[in-house]
Amino acid sequence: MFGLLSAVVSLFVDNRFIALGLGFTLTMMLNVLSNAMPHVAFSPVLLCIGCSPAYIPTFSATITGFVIAIGGLSALGSIAGRRRVYV
């Protein structure tokens, strides 16, 4: 998902550093949010920890969130790709 995010951002921004660093920055912000609001936000990094003491959402909520995020990024990338080809 973060690879798709970087690909979509690279369609809008010509700077490689921003496009590649955005996924890392987003992950760090989600880590901070999951520590500040434990039952509202969660970090994808904490899902990798098997015995995590952090709040882990239900499987259906996780899959639904990822499907919505990937669908939105794909649609945005499709629109940006068309604009970039014809410009």
C-alpha positions as CSV (number, residue, x, y, z in Angstrom):
1,M,0.0,0.0,0.0
2,F,2.9,2.4,0.8
3,G,4.4,1.5,-2.6
4,L,1.2,2.5,-4.3
5,L,1.1,5.7,-2.3
6,S,4.6,6.5,-3.5
7,A,3.7,5.8,-7.1
8,V,0.6,8.0,-7.0
9,V,2.6,10.8,-5.3
10,S,5.3,10.6,-7.9
11,L,2.6,11.3,-10.6
12,F,1.9,14.7,-8.9
13,V,5.4,15.6,-7.6
14,D,8.6,15.5,-9.6
15,N,10.8,15.3,-6.5
16,R,11.9,11.6,-5.9
17,F,12.8,12.2,-2.3
18,I,9.3,13.4,-1.4
19,A,7.7,10.5,-3.3
20,L,9.8,7.9,-1.6
21,G,9.9,9.5,1.8
22,L,6.1,10.0,2.1
23,G,5.4,6.3,3.0
24,F,8.0,6.4,5.8
25,T,6.7,9.7,7.1
26,L,3.1,8.5,7.1
27,T,4.1,5.4,9.0
28,M,5.8,7.5,11.6
29,M,2.8,9.7,12.0
30,L,0.5,6.7,12.4
31,N,2.9,5.4,15.1
32,V,2.5,8.7,17.0
33,L,-1.2,8.7,16.6
34,S,-1.6,5.1,17.8
35,N,0.3,6.0,21.0
36,A,-1.7,9.2,21.5
37,M,-5.1,7.7,20.8
38,P,-4.8,3.9,21.4
39,H,-8.4,2.9,20.5
40,V,-8.9,5.3,17.5
41,A,-5.8,5.0,15.3
42,F,-3.5,2.1,14.7
43,S,-0.2,1.8,13.0
44,P,0.5,-0.8,10.3
45,V,3.9,-1.4,12.0
46,L,2.2,-2.7,15.2
47,L,0.2,-5.3,13.2
48,C,3.5,-7.1,12.5
49,I,4.2,-7.7,16.2
50,G,2.6,-11.0,17.3
51,C,2.1,-10.2,20.9
52,S,1.6,-6.5,20.6
53,P,0.1,-4.7,23.7
54,A,-1.3,-2.1,21.4
55,Y,-4.8,-1.9,20.1
56,I,-5.3,-4.2,17.1
57,P,-8.5,-3.7,15.2
58,T,-10.7,-6.5,14.0
59,F,-9.8,-8.4,10.9
60,S,-12.8,-7.1,9.0
61,A,-12.0,-3.5,9.9
62,T,-8.4,-3.9,8.8
63,I,-9.4,-5.5,5.4
64,T,-12.1,-2.8,4.8
65,G,-9.6,0.0,5.5
66,F,-7.0,-1.4,3.2
67,V,-9.4,-2.1,0.4
68,I,-10.8,1.5,0.6
69,A,-7.2,2.9,0.8
70,I,-5.9,0.9,-2.2
71,G,-9.1,1.6,-4.2
72,G,-8.8,5.3,-3.5
73,L,-5.1,5.4,-4.4
74,S,-5.6,3.4,-7.5
75,A,-8.4,5.8,-8.7
76,L,-6.3,8.8,-7.9
77,G,-3.3,7.3,-9.7
78,S,-5.5,6.5,-12.7
79,I,-6.7,10.1,-12.9
80,A,-3.3,11.6,-12.4
81,G,-1.8,9.2,-14.9
82,R,-4.2,10.3,-17.6
83,R,-3.6,14.0,-16.9
84,R,0.2,13.4,-17.0
85,V,0.0,11.6,-20.4
86,Y,-2.1,14.2,-22.1
87,V,-0.3,17.2,-20.7
